Amino acid sequence: MRKLVYYIACSIDGFIGDPEGDASAMLGLVDPEFLEYLTTEHPDTLPTQGRRALGVDDVPNKRFDTIIQGRGSYDLALKEGITSPYAHLRQYVASRTLGESPDPGVEIVADDPVGRVRQLKAEDSGFDIYLCGGSRLAGELIDEVDELVVKTYPVVLGDGMPMFGSGSAVHAFEPGATRTFGNGIIVRTYRRKR
């Protein structure tokens, strides 16, 4: 069975963006060393337009063939006129309000995102599923998250959107690899303790 991996950037104090979800305070810390890591180790997590700009659009996916994201995350692309932000992946957007998809390459999951993720996890594939965000969707899917890849940026936001946007029971994860970069970003992997 393939895994649901919550691959997320956050501040030291655990926020993935300000109260409105803006994460631009962290983007300024991406330097050449970290960008090299992203493009070589996780090219499939980069939006298609970013992949093109970085010259890695033709790099095969390494880990993921499917993405699920919430409406707020998808709206960031829509505001830029991009209806298919991850065209190199099968795209799902969990939204009760979006209605019809603005792009044939994006499927709207209007209800039961947990059930849809369980179906996706049961598929026969050598690739995992990328949970891109946002906070509320991650909270709804916490029981399905098999692995966390947390990119912690050396900033304190003080307030904002938490990694998991709903109250839930304690969930135990085991630490995996840790990598530290010269700019202070730390990438840590955790696997669900089952």
URBELHU-V153059 format. One record per pair of residues at least 24 apart in sequence whose ideal C-beta (glycine too) atoms are under 7 Angstrom apart, sorted by the first residue. I is the first residue (numbers start at 1). J is the second residue. Records with the same first field share a line. If there is no record, write none. Layout:
# URBELHU-V153059
I->J  J
This chain:
# URBELHU-V153059
1->121  122
2->121  123  125  127  128  129
3->128  146  147
4->117  121  129  131  141  144  145  146
5->128  129  130  131  146  147  149
6->131  138  145  148
7->45  130  149
8->133  150  151  163
9->151  153
10->150  152  163
11->153  155  156  157
12->152  154  155  156
13->156  157  158
14->162  163
15->157  160  161  162
16->133  135  161  163
17->160  161
18->157  160
19->159  160  161
21->72  134  161
25->155  157
26->153  155
29->153  154  183  185
31->183
33->181  182  183
34->181  183  185
44->88  89
45->130
47->85  86
48->85  86  87  88
49->82
51->88
61->88  127
63->127  128
64->89  127  128  129  130
65->89  90  125  127
66->90  120  129  130
67->91  92  130  132
68->92  94  117  129  131
69->93  132  133  137
70->94  133  134  136  137
71->95  97  98
72->134
73->132  133  134
78->102
89->130
92->116
94->137
113->137  140  141
114->140  141  144
117->141  144
118->144
134->161
135->161  162  163  164  165
136->165  166
138->163  164  165
139->164  165  166  168
140->166
142->168  171
145->192
146->192
147->189  190  191  192
148->173  189  190
149->187  189
150->188
151->185  187
152->185  186  188
153->185
154->184  185
